[in-house]
Amino acid sequence: MTDTKTYISQNKDRFISELIELLKIPSISADQKYKGDILKTAEAICVSLKEAGCKKVEICETPGNPIVYGEHILNDNLPTILVYGHYDVQPADPLDLWNSPPFEPVIQKTDIHPEGAIFARGACDDKGQLYMHVKAFEIMIQQESLPCNVKFLIEGEEEVGSCSLEWFVERNQEKLSNDIILISDSGMISNEQPSINTGLRGLSYVEVEVTGPNRDLHSGLYGGAVANPINILAGMIASLHDENNHITIPGFYDKVIELSRVERDEMAKAPFSLEEYKKSIGIEDVYGEKGYTTNERNSIRPTLDVNGIWGGYTGEGAKTVIASKAYAKISMRLVPDQDPDEITEIFKNHFESIAPKGVRVKVTPHHGGHPYVTPIDNIGYKAANKACSETFGVPAIPQRSGGSIPIVSLFEKELNSKTILMGFGLDSDSIHSPNEHFGIFNFLKGIETIPLFYKYYTEMFTE
């Protein structure tokens, strides 16, 4: 029987080739014209799990995109690990900023990834990280080393709010019963320093519409006499932050949990270079809420950002109009104990209240999610830390993530399970952006580490 490292070495080209084939399918959940590709991807994941040796695999219909469910039960007395992932991806726009087509994966070497990285939409978020779990499971089956029961829950709507997942979980609690949930849909500090996410920010996402006149108007004949919705919207958005980049919505911070100085000092121990951070994203200086460091601003503090804004004429050349309507998409990242429904409501009330009489405002809520924290004394965290320590040679550092995975709080509510966020991506992997990529090192290191999590979790669970 070969060990895990040898098996990976002997099969790494196949692993990479299989992932590349999966990345070729444009499983964009935000656009209905890719519905066929969504179904094709679900079927491909189903086949991969069966070929890896999973005893039971099925595609489960939902009101939206299908869920791939798999289970391999050894013994009811053993613990059960539920692996979650998602096969849908973000839209690839803007296409002209990609160095290679987003659904024609290529492997290129970079300064951070000298062994090479796979460039494609979904490479890191989340197909590459999801596929690590499929291949790690294959290894444990081939080596007859799977120490516990495992279930797979793989959805196709994470990038649009996981509405069907909530529907599915509520109706399948016994089917999804587990002792711990394992997710790789996040990152780590570096390829030399692993980290485990112990917290996630929540999310409130809204779209706003400002309407002025009943039609587009000639800017010469009407300019200066009627409210311009684009000008008004820009001013309303600007007013949502003060001179210290503090959010001005009344009640927004009422339930924010302030971390102690001790906790903030512990966070500060994580290696971080401000100069490298600025260089990596091409900025001259950082920007954010006064009184907090960059790492605090993007993890333990709430935020409000405009994700898109449009209205009027944006085509080639000039068209002198005052637009009838202006729009913006706005996301708010939340921290414990902010409630996304409450935040959405106070945003709506505030935004409507600051609109001048010359316009009408409509706020449409989209998806949201609760913030989440996992204690480091949980045996799942301890098992993940021990696994990372063995494969990387140094202990993992607990970190709070600035991102949101709304389903984590759903799992705790409906399944009464804690979640371990053991991701292998890097901040530089450009998820949700052009030229998304995932390092070959990271992909293979994840496959090597995951079986150790199974081993150590089972040992700690049965002690």
C-alpha positions in Angstrom: 0.0 0.0 0.0 1.5 3.4 -1.1 1.4 6.3 1.3 -0.5 9.5 0.5 2.4 11.5 -0.8 3.5 8.7 -3.1 -0.1 8.2 -4.4 -0.3 12.0 -5.1 3.0 12.0 -6.9 2.0 9.0 -9.1 -1.4 10.5 -9.9 -0.9 14.3 -9.8 -1.0 14.7 -13.6 -4.3 12.9 -13.7 -5.7 15.0 -10.8 -4.7 18.2 -12.6 -6.1 17.0 -15.9 -9.4 16.1 -14.3 -9.7 19.5 -12.6 -9.0 21.3 -15.9 -11.8 19.4 -17.6 -14.2 20.5 -14.8 -13.0 24.1 -15.1 -13.8 24.2 -18.8 -17.6 24.1 -18.0 -19.0 27.6 -17.5 -21.2 26.9 -14.6 -22.3 30.5 -14.0 -25.3 30.5 -11.7 -26.1 34.2 -12.0 -27.0 33.8 -15.7 -29.9 31.5 -16.8 -28.3 31.0 -20.2 -25.7 28.8 -18.5 -28.4 26.5 -17.1 -27.3 23.6 -19.3 -23.7 24.0 -18.1 -24.9 24.0 -14.5 -26.5 20.6 -15.1 -23.5 19.3 -16.9 -21.2 20.3 -14.0 -23.5 18.6 -11.5 -23.3 15.4 -13.5 -19.5 15.6 -13.8 -19.2 16.0 -10.0 -21.5 13.0 -9.6 -19.4 10.9 -11.9 -16.2 12.0 -10.1 -17.5 10.9 -6.7 -18.6 7.5 -8.1 -15.3 6.9 -9.7 -13.5 7.9 -6.4 -15.4 5.0 -4.7 -18.3 6.7 -3.0 -21.0 4.1 -2.3 -24.0 6.3 -2.8 -24.2 9.4 -5.1 -27.2 11.1 -6.4 -28.3 14.4 -8.0 -31.1 15.9 -6.0 -33.6 18.2 -7.6 -34.4 21.5 -5.9 -36.5 24.6 -6.8 -33.3 25.9 -8.4 -30.0 24.3 -9.4 -29.5 20.6 -8.4 -27.5 19.5 -5.4 -25.0 16.6 -5.6 -25.2 14.4 -2.6 -22.9 11.5 -1.7 -22.4 9.3 1.3 -20.0 6.5 2.3 -21.1 5.0 5.6 -18.7 2.6 7.3 -20.3 2.2 10.7 -23.0 4.1 12.5 -20.8 4.1 15.6 -18.1 6.1 13.8 -18.2 10.0 13.5 -19.5 11.5 10.3 -17.8 14.3 8.4 -20.0 16.4 6.1 -18.0 17.9 3.2 -19.6 21.0 1.7 -18.6 22.7 -1.6 -20.1 24.5 -4.6 -19.7 23.9 -8.3 -21.1 27.2 -9.5 -18.9 30.1 -10.4 -19.0 33.9 -10.7 -19.5 35.5 -14.1 -16.2 36.1 -15.9 -16.8 39.7 -16.8 -14.9 41.9 -17.7 -13.6 39.4 -20.3 -11.1 41.9 -21.8 -9.1 41.9 -18.6 -8.3 38.2 -18.7 -4.9 37.2 -20.0 -6.4 33.9 -21.3 -10.0 32.8 -21.8 -11.7 32.2 -18.4 -13.0 28.8 -19.4 -9.9 27.6 -21.3 -7.7 26.7 -18.3 -3.9 27.3 -18.7 -1.1 26.6 -16.3 1.4 29.4 -15.8 4.2 30.0 -13.3 4.1 33.1 -11.1 6.3 34.6 -8.5 4.0 33.2 -5.8 3.4 29.9 -7.6 6.8 28.8 -9.1 5.3 25.3 -9.5 2.6 26.8 -11.6 -1.0 27.8 -11.1 -4.2 26.9 -13.0 -5.8 30.1 -14.5 -9.5 29.8 -15.0 -12.8 31.0 -13.5 -13.6 28.8 -10.5 -10.0 27.5 -10.2 -9.9 28.5 -6.5 -13.5 29.4 -5.8 -14.5 26.7 -5.5 -14.0 23.9 -8.1 -10.3 23.5 -7.3 -10.8 23.4 -3.6 -13.9 21.2 -3.9 -12.0 18.7 -6.1 -9.3 18.4 -3.5 -11.9 16.7 -1.3 -12.9 14.3 -4.1 -9.3 13.2 -4.7 -8.5 13.0 -1.0 -11.5 10.7 -0.6 -10.2 8.6 -3.5 -6.9 8.2 -1.8 -8.4 7.0 1.4 -10.6 4.5 -0.4 -7.7 3.2 -2.5 -5.5 2.9 0.6 -8.4 1.5 2.7 -7.6 4.2 5.3 -10.9 6.0 5.5 -11.4 6.2 9.3 -15.0 7.4 9.5 -18.2 8.1 7.7 -18.3 10.8 5.1 -21.1 12.7 3.3 -20.8 15.2 0.4 -23.1 18.2 -0.1 -22.2 20.1 -3.2 -24.5 22.8 -4.4 -24.8 25.1 -7.5 -26.1 28.4 -6.1 -23.5 29.6 -3.6 -22.6 32.6 -5.8 -26.2 33.7 -5.9 -27.3 33.2 -2.3 -27.8 29.4 -1.8 -31.6 29.8 -1.7 -32.2 26.2 -2.8 -29.6 24.9 -0.4 -31.6 26.3 2.5 -34.7 24.6 1.1 -32.9 21.3 0.8 -31.3 21.4 4.3 -34.5 22.2 6.0 -36.1 19.1 4.4 -33.2 16.7 4.8 -31.9 17.1 8.3 -31.7 13.4 9.0 -30.0 12.7 5.7 -27.4 15.4 6.4 -26.9 14.6 10.0 -23.2 14.8 10.9 -20.7 15.4 13.7 -18.6 18.1 12.0 -18.7 20.0 8.7 -15.6 20.6 6.6 -15.4 23.3 4.0 -12.6 24.5 1.8 -13.9 27.7 0.3 -11.5 30.1 1.9 -7.8 30.9 2.0 -4.7 30.8 4.2 -1.9 33.3 5.0 0.7 31.9 2.6 2.2 28.7 1.2 4.6 28.7 4.2 2.2 29.6 6.9 -1.2 27.8 7.0 -4.2 29.3 8.8 -7.7 28.2 9.6 -10.6 30.6 9.4 -12.4 30.8 12.8 -14.8 33.6 11.7 -16.8 34.8 8.7 -18.5 38.1 8.1 -22.2 38.1 7.3 -23.7 39.8 4.4 -26.6 42.1 3.4 -26.9 42.8 -0.3 -29.3 45.2 -1.8 -30.1 47.0 -5.1 -31.2 50.6 -5.1 -33.1 52.4 -7.8 -33.6 56.2 -7.9 -36.2 57.6 -10.3 -36.7 61.2 -11.3 -38.6 62.4 -14.4 -40.9 60.0 -16.2 -38.5 59.7 -19.2 -35.0 60.7 -20.1 -34.8 64.5 -20.7 -32.7 66.8 -22.8 -29.9 68.0 -20.5 -29.9 71.4 -22.1 -33.6 72.1 -21.9 -34.1 70.6 -18.5 -30.6 70.7 -16.9 -30.6 72.6 -13.6 -34.4 72.6 -13.3 -35.1 68.9 -12.3 -33.3 66.5 -10.1 -30.8 64.3 -11.9 -31.2 60.7 -10.5 -27.5 59.9 -11.2 -26.3 63.0 -9.4 -28.7 62.4 -6.5 -27.7 58.7 -6.2 -24.0 59.6 -6.2 -24.6 62.1 -3.4 -26.7 59.7 -1.4 -24.0 57.0 -1.6 -21.3 59.5 -0.7 -23.2 60.4 2.5 -23.1 56.8 3.8 -19.6 57.3 5.1 -18.2 60.2 7.2 -14.7 61.7 7.1 -13.4 58.8 9.2 -14.9 56.2 6.8 -17.4 55.4 9.6 -20.8 54.2 8.2 -23.4 56.9 9.0 -26.6 54.8 9.0 -28.3 55.2 12.4 -28.2 51.9 14.4 -25.8 50.2 12.0 -23.2 49.6 14.8 -25.6 48.9 17.6 -24.9 45.2 17.8 -21.3 45.1 16.7 -19.1 43.1 19.1 -15.9 45.0 19.8 -12.9 42.7 20.2 -10.8 43.2 23.2 -7.3 44.6 23.0 -5.9 41.2 23.8 -7.8 39.6 21.0 -6.7 42.3 18.6 -3.1 41.8 19.7 -3.3 38.1 19.0 -4.6 38.8 15.5 -1.7 41.1 14.9 0.8 38.2 15.3 -0.1 36.9 11.9 2.6 37.8 9.4 1.6 40.7 7.2 3.5 43.2 5.1 1.6 46.4 4.3 4.0 47.2 1.5 3.5 43.8 -0.2 -0.2 44.1 0.3 -0.3 47.5 -1.5 2.0 46.2 -4.2 -0.1 43.1 -4.8 -3.2 45.1 -5.7 -1.5 48.1 -7.3 -2.4 50.9 -4.8 -0.3 53.6 -3.2 -2.0 53.6 0.2 -4.7 51.8 2.1 -8.1 53.2 3.0 -10.7 52.5 5.6 -12.2 53.0 9.0 -10.1 55.2 11.3 -8.7 53.5 14.4 -8.3 50.0 12.9 -5.5 48.2 11.0 -5.9 46.9 7.5 -6.3 43.3 8.7 -8.9 44.4 11.2 -10.8 46.5 8.7 -11.2 43.5 6.4 -12.2 40.9 9.0 -13.6 42.2 12.3 -15.2 45.4 11.2 -18.5 45.8 9.2 -18.3 47.5 5.8 -20.5 49.1 3.1 -19.4 49.0 -0.5 -20.9 49.9 -3.9 -20.5 46.9 -6.2 -21.9 48.4 -9.3 -23.5 51.7 -10.4 -25.2 52.7 -13.7 -27.7 54.9 -15.4 -28.1 57.2 -18.4 -26.1 56.9 -21.6 -22.8 54.9 -21.4 -22.3 54.0 -25.1 -19.8 55.4 -27.5 -19.8 59.2 -28.2 -22.1 61.7 -26.5 -25.8 61.8 -25.8 -26.9 64.7 -23.7 -29.6 63.4 -21.4 -30.8 63.5 -17.8 -31.6 59.9 -17.1 -34.9 58.9 -15.7 -33.4 56.3 -13.5 -30.1 55.5 -11.8 -29.1 52.2 -10.1 -26.6 50.8 -7.7 -25.8 47.4 -6.1 -24.6 47.7 -2.5 -23.2 45.0 -0.2 -22.6 45.3 3.5 -20.3 42.9 5.3 -21.4 42.2 8.8 -19.8 41.0 12.0 -21.1 39.3 15.2 -23.9 40.0 16.3 -25.3 42.0 13.4 -28.5 40.4 11.8 -28.7 40.7 8.0 -32.4 41.2 8.0 -32.2 44.0 10.6 -29.3 45.7 8.7 -31.2 45.5 5.4 -34.2 47.1 7.0 -32.3 50.0 8.6 -30.4 50.6 5.4 -33.8 50.7 3.5 -35.3 53.1 6.0 -32.2 55.4 6.0 -31.7 55.4 2.3 -35.3 56.3 1.6 -35.2 59.0 4.3 -32.2 60.9 2.7 -33.7 61.1 -0.7 -34.8 64.6 -1.8 -38.5 65.2 -2.9 -37.6 65.4 -6.5 -36.9 61.6 -6.8 -38.4 58.3 -5.7 -36.3 55.5 -4.2 -36.8 51.8 -4.3 -34.6 49.4 -2.3 -34.7 45.7 -3.3 -33.0 43.2 -1.0 -31.1 40.3 -2.6 -29.3 37.6 -0.6 -27.7 37.8 2.9 -26.2 35.7 5.6 -25.3 35.7 9.2 -21.7 36.1 10.6 -20.1 33.1 12.2 -17.4 32.2 14.7 -15.9 28.8 15.5 -14.1 28.3 18.9 -10.5 27.1 18.7 -11.1 24.6 21.5 -13.4 22.6 19.2 -11.9 19.2 18.3 -12.6 19.9 14.7 -10.3 23.0 14.9 -7.7 20.9 16.8 -7.8 18.2 14.2 -7.4 20.7 11.3 -4.5 22.4 13.1 -2.7 19.1 13.7 -3.2 18.1 10.0 -1.9 21.4 8.8 1.0 21.3 11.2 2.1 17.9 9.8 1.9 18.8 6.1 3.3 22.3 6.3 5.7 21.8 9.2 4.3 24.7 11.3 1.1 25.1 13.3 -1.8 26.9 11.7 -2.8 30.4 12.8 -6.5 31.1 13.6 -7.8 33.9 11.5 -11.1 35.6 10.9 -12.0 36.0 7.2 -13.5 39.1 5.6 -15.6 37.0 3.3 -19.0 35.5 3.8 -20.3 32.0 3.5 -23.9 32.4 4.5 -24.6 28.7 4.6 -22.3 28.2 7.6 -24.7 29.8 10.0 -27.6 27.9 8.3 -25.8 24.6 9.0 -25.4 25.4 12.7 -29.1 26.4 13.0 -30.6 23.5 11.0 -28.0 20.7 11.6 -26.6 21.8 15.0 -23.1 21.3 13.6 -19.9 23.3 13.9 -18.0 24.1 10.7 -14.2 23.9 10.1 -13.0 26.3 7.4 -9.8 24.7 6.1 -9.1 26.6 2.9 -5.9 26.4 0.7 -6.3 29.5 -1.5 -4.3 32.7 -1.3 -5.5 36.3 -1.2 -3.6 36.8 -4.5 -5.6 34.2 -6.3 -8.0 36.8 -7.8 -11.3 35.1 -6.9 -14.3 36.9 -8.4 -11.8 38.8 -10.6 -10.2 38.4 -14.0 -7.3 35.9 -14.0 -8.5 33.8 -11.1 -6.1 31.0 -10.4 -5.2 28.3 -8.0 -1.6 27.1 -7.3 -0.7 23.5 -8.2 1.2 23.4 -4.8 -2.0 24.5 -3.0 -4.2 22.0 -4.8 -1.9 19.0 -4.1 -1.2 20.2 -0.5 -4.9 20.2 0.2 -5.2 16.7 -1.1 -2.4 15.7 1.2 -3.8 17.5 4.3 -7.5 16.5 4.1 -7.0 12.7 4.9 -5.0 13.7 8.0 -8.0 15.8 9.2 -10.2 12.7 8.9 -7.6 10.7 10.8 -7.1 13.1 13.7 -10.7 14.1 14.0 -11.7 10.4 14.3 -9.0 9.8 16.9 -10.1 12.8 19.0 -13.8 12.0 18.6 -13.4 8.4 19.9 -11.0 9.2 22.8 
